Amino acid sequence: MPKLIFVKIASYCDSELVPTIMDCMDKADRPENLRFGICWQHREDEALPDICKGSQFRIVDVLWNESKTIQSA
């Protein structure tokens, strides 16, 4: 069984999500062994990038206005 590398990304209305994923894949010796877990916080009018629809990706889909803010005391 190949060794897998898990990459966790928190993405909040982030235009750099796809370039970040592409950079990871470009720099990996074996990009097929990468697995991505992405918390994708987005606006209603944003579509999930096509690159994130493969079997290497697990997406937690959260609308931006449903995110919770943690306030310190």
Stockholm file with secondary structure:
# STOCKHOLM 1.0

chainA/1-73         MPKLIFVKIASYCDSELVPTIMDCMDKADRPENLRFGICWQHREDEALPDICKGSQFRIVDVLWNESKTIQSA
#=GR chainA/1-73 SS CCCCEEEEEEEESCTTHHHHHHHHHHHCSCGGGEEEEEEEEECTTCCCCGGGGSTTEEEEEEEGGGCCCCCCC
#=GC SS_cons        CCCCEEEEEEEESCTTHHHHHHHHHHHCSCGGGEEEEEEEEECTTCCCCGGGGSTTEEEEEEEGGGCCCCCCC
//
